[in-house]
Amino acid sequence: MKNTVRSIRGLALVGVASLGLIAMTPALAESDFATGNGAISADARVDFEINIPRFIRFQVGSAGATIDEVVFDVAAANVGDGSDVAATSNGTLAVSLLGNVGTISLDATTAAALTDGTDSISWSEILTSSSDAALDVPAIVDAGTGAAESVTANVGTRVVNRTADWTFGYDNSNVVAAGTYTGRVTFTASNP
């Protein structure tokens, strides 16, 4: 009886080891064998799979980690006269949006109005335009996130590949205290 139990255990271990070797055996490609007289053929099929990740690449202004600054210098004789003021630096920024996720939402977020530390200028004084209406500048509000712009696919059904030039101006519709007013807008491209 003892020898029988040992034999059964030995067979069980050999069986488990064999299963392990089978599990490690690489899968072999399909093959076909043909024989006969005249024209013959053999087929072997191969399946392919390509995995593409979801992505959005968005750039406003300079490439890399540079944060561009749009600067307006208002002449003293024109302060608050309602004449639009063009930027003296970075008034037009190149914009690029590339993604493979379908429609992309663009929005703009600010922490507060532009300020010199004491007084403020509303973001509504910043004029915006885009060279491509399909990649328009989203609404900029004094605090929070403005209404989003939807950018639809223009390559196939789910790829967005658009570029535009966004131009900024200063409306200059109010007389404000002297100072250097600063603020930051964060433009965000997203898809759920």
TORTI-366467 format. One record per residue (C-alpha): residue number from 0; x negated, y, z. Coordinates in steps of 0.1 Angstrom, whole numbers. Layout:
BEGIN
+-----+-------+-------+-------+
| pos |     x |     y |     z |
+-----+-------+-------+-------+
| NUM |     X |     Y |     Z |
...
+-----+-------+-------+-------+
//
This chain:
BEGIN
+-----+-------+-------+-------+
| pos |     x |     y |     z |
+-----+-------+-------+-------+
|   0 |     0 |     0 |     0 |
|   1 |   -29 |    23 |     8 |
|   2 |   -45 |    18 |   -26 |
|   3 |   -12 |    25 |   -43 |
|   4 |    -8 |    58 |   -25 |
|   5 |   -43 |    68 |   -34 |
|   6 |   -37 |    58 |   -70 |
|   7 |    -5 |    79 |   -72 |
|   8 |   -23 |   109 |   -57 |
|   9 |   -52 |   105 |   -81 |
|  10 |   -27 |   103 |  -111 |
|  11 |    -9 |   134 |   -97 |
|  12 |   -42 |   154 |   -95 |
|  13 |   -52 |   143 |  -130 |
|  14 |   -17 |   154 |  -143 |
|  15 |   -20 |   188 |  -126 |
|  16 |   -55 |   193 |  -141 |
|  17 |   -43 |   183 |  -175 |
|  18 |   -14 |   209 |  -173 |
|  19 |   -40 |   235 |  -164 |
|  20 |   -60 |   227 |  -195 |
|  21 |   -30 |   228 |  -216 |
|  22 |   -21 |   263 |  -202 |
|  23 |   -56 |   275 |  -211 |
|  24 |   -55 |   262 |  -247 |
|  25 |   -52 |   292 |  -271 |
|  26 |   -22 |   294 |  -294 |
|  27 |   -30 |   283 |  -329 |
|  28 |   -18 |   299 |  -360 |
|  29 |    10 |   283 |  -380 |
|  30 |    -2 |   259 |  -407 |
|  31 |    13 |   241 |  -435 |
|  32 |     1 |   211 |  -456 |
|  33 |    11 |   204 |  -491 |
|  34 |     2 |   176 |  -515 |
|  35 |    14 |   165 |  -549 |
|  36 |     8 |   168 |  -586 |
|  37 |    11 |   201 |  -604 |
|  38 |    15 |   235 |  -587 |
|  39 |    17 |   233 |  -550 |
|  40 |    16 |   259 |  -522 |
|  41 |    13 |   260 |  -484 |
|  42 |    25 |   289 |  -463 |
|  43 |    13 |   302 |  -429 |
|  44 |    31 |   330 |  -412 |
|  45 |    16 |   356 |  -389 |
|  46 |    37 |   380 |  -367 |
|  47 |    24 |   415 |  -360 |
|  48 |    33 |   439 |  -332 |
|  49 |    22 |   475 |  -329 |
|  50 |    30 |   493 |  -296 |
|  51 |    32 |   531 |  -299 |
|  52 |    36 |   552 |  -267 |
|  53 |    60 |   580 |  -264 |
|  54 |    42 |   614 |  -264 |
|  55 |    46 |   652 |  -267 |
|  56 |    17 |   675 |  -275 |
|  57 |    24 |   712 |  -271 |
|  58 |     1 |   741 |  -275 |
|  59 |     8 |   779 |  -272 |
|  60 |   -23 |   800 |  -280 |
|  61 |   -58 |   788 |  -276 |
|  62 |   -66 |   751 |  -274 |
|  63 |   -78 |   735 |  -242 |
|  64 |   -75 |   749 |  -207 |
|  65 |   -76 |   786 |  -218 |
|  66 |   -46 |   806 |  -207 |
|  67 |   -42 |   835 |  -232 |
|  68 |   -32 |   869 |  -219 |
|  69 |    -9 |   892 |  -239 |
|  70 |   -19 |   928 |  -232 |
|  71 |     1 |   960 |  -239 |
|  72 |   -14 |   994 |  -236 |
|  73 |    13 |  1021 |  -236 |
|  74 |     3 |  1056 |  -246 |
|  75 |    12 |  1082 |  -219 |
|  76 |    32 |  1103 |  -244 |
|  77 |    54 |  1072 |  -252 |
|  78 |    62 |  1058 |  -217 |
|  79 |    99 |  1049 |  -216 |
|  80 |   108 |  1065 |  -249 |
|  81 |   122 |  1033 |  -263 |
|  82 |    96 |  1029 |  -290 |
|  83 |    85 |   992 |  -292 |
|  84 |    49 |   987 |  -283 |
|  85 |    28 |   961 |  -301 |
|  86 |     3 |   941 |  -281 |
|  87 |   -33 |   952 |  -282 |
|  88 |   -45 |   917 |  -274 |
|  89 |   -30 |   883 |  -283 |
|  90 |     3 |   897 |  -296 |
|  91 |     7 |   867 |  -319 |
|  92 |     0 |   832 |  -306 |
|  93 |    -2 |   801 |  -327 |
|  94 |    22 |   774 |  -315 |
|  95 |    21 |   737 |  -322 |
|  96 |    46 |   710 |  -312 |
|  97 |    41 |   673 |  -320 |
|  98 |    61 |   645 |  -305 |
|  99 |    76 |   611 |  -314 |
| 100 |   106 |   611 |  -290 |
| 101 |   133 |   628 |  -310 |
| 102 |   147 |   662 |  -301 |
| 103 |   124 |   681 |  -278 |
| 104 |   136 |   708 |  -254 |
| 105 |   116 |   740 |  -250 |
| 106 |   121 |   763 |  -220 |
| 107 |   103 |   791 |  -202 |
| 108 |    98 |   795 |  -164 |
| 109 |    87 |   825 |  -144 |
| 110 |    83 |   830 |  -107 |
| 111 |    94 |   867 |  -107 |
| 112 |    95 |   898 |  -129 |
| 113 |    62 |   913 |  -140 |
| 114 |    48 |   933 |  -110 |
| 115 |    20 |   956 |  -100 |
| 116 |    24 |   945 |   -64 |
| 117 |    49 |   972 |   -56 |
| 118 |    71 |   979 |   -87 |
| 119 |    83 |   955 |  -114 |
| 120 |    92 |   953 |  -150 |
| 121 |   119 |   928 |  -161 |
| 122 |   109 |   901 |  -185 |
| 123 |   139 |   913 |  -206 |
| 124 |   115 |   941 |  -217 |
| 125 |    93 |   915 |  -235 |
| 126 |   104 |   911 |  -271 |
| 127 |    99 |   878 |  -288 |
| 128 |   100 |   865 |  -323 |
| 129 |    90 |   833 |  -341 |
| 130 |    78 |   827 |  -377 |
| 131 |    99 |   795 |  -377 |
| 132 |   135 |   796 |  -364 |
| 133 |   133 |   758 |  -358 |
| 134 |   105 |   765 |  -332 |
| 135 |   119 |   796 |  -316 |
| 136 |   107 |   812 |  -284 |
| 137 |   129 |   801 |  -254 |
| 138 |   146 |   827 |  -232 |
| 139 |   124 |   843 |  -205 |
| 140 |   141 |   853 |  -173 |
| 141 |   129 |   872 |  -142 |
| 142 |   128 |   842 |  -119 |
| 143 |   135 |   806 |  -128 |
| 144 |   140 |   788 |  -161 |
| 145 |   159 |   804 |  -190 |
| 146 |   181 |   788 |  -216 |
| 147 |   163 |   760 |  -235 |
| 148 |   157 |   758 |  -272 |
| 149 |   162 |   724 |  -290 |
| 150 |   136 |   714 |  -315 |
| 151 |   149 |   687 |  -338 |
| 152 |   129 |   660 |  -356 |
| 153 |   117 |   671 |  -390 |
| 154 |    97 |   639 |  -400 |
| 155 |   119 |   608 |  -401 |
| 156 |   145 |   605 |  -374 |
| 157 |   124 |   610 |  -342 |
| 158 |    91 |   628 |  -351 |
| 159 |    88 |   666 |  -345 |
| 160 |    58 |   681 |  -362 |
| 161 |    62 |   719 |  -362 |
| 162 |    40 |   750 |  -361 |
| 163 |    49 |   786 |  -357 |
| 164 |    35 |   820 |  -347 |
| 165 |    51 |   835 |  -317 |
| 166 |    49 |   873 |  -316 |
| 167 |    54 |   894 |  -284 |
| 168 |    62 |   931 |  -280 |
| 169 |    71 |   955 |  -252 |
| 170 |   105 |   971 |  -255 |
| 171 |    94 |  1002 |  -235 |
| 172 |   130 |  1012 |  -227 |
| 173 |   124 |  1025 |  -191 |
| 174 |   101 |  1049 |  -174 |
| 175 |    82 |  1029 |  -148 |
| 176 |    55 |  1038 |  -122 |
| 177 |    19 |  1038 |  -133 |
| 178 |     1 |  1005 |  -128 |
| 179 |   -10 |   972 |  -143 |
| 180 |    20 |   948 |  -143 |
| 181 |    12 |   911 |  -146 |
| 182 |    32 |   879 |  -146 |
| 183 |    30 |   844 |  -160 |
| 184 |    53 |   824 |  -182 |
| 185 |    51 |   786 |  -183 |
| 186 |    65 |   772 |  -215 |
| 187 |    75 |   735 |  -212 |
| 188 |    83 |   709 |  -239 |
| 189 |   102 |   679 |  -226 |
| 190 |   124 |   650 |  -236 |
| 191 |   142 |   628 |  -211 |
+-----+-------+-------+-------+
//
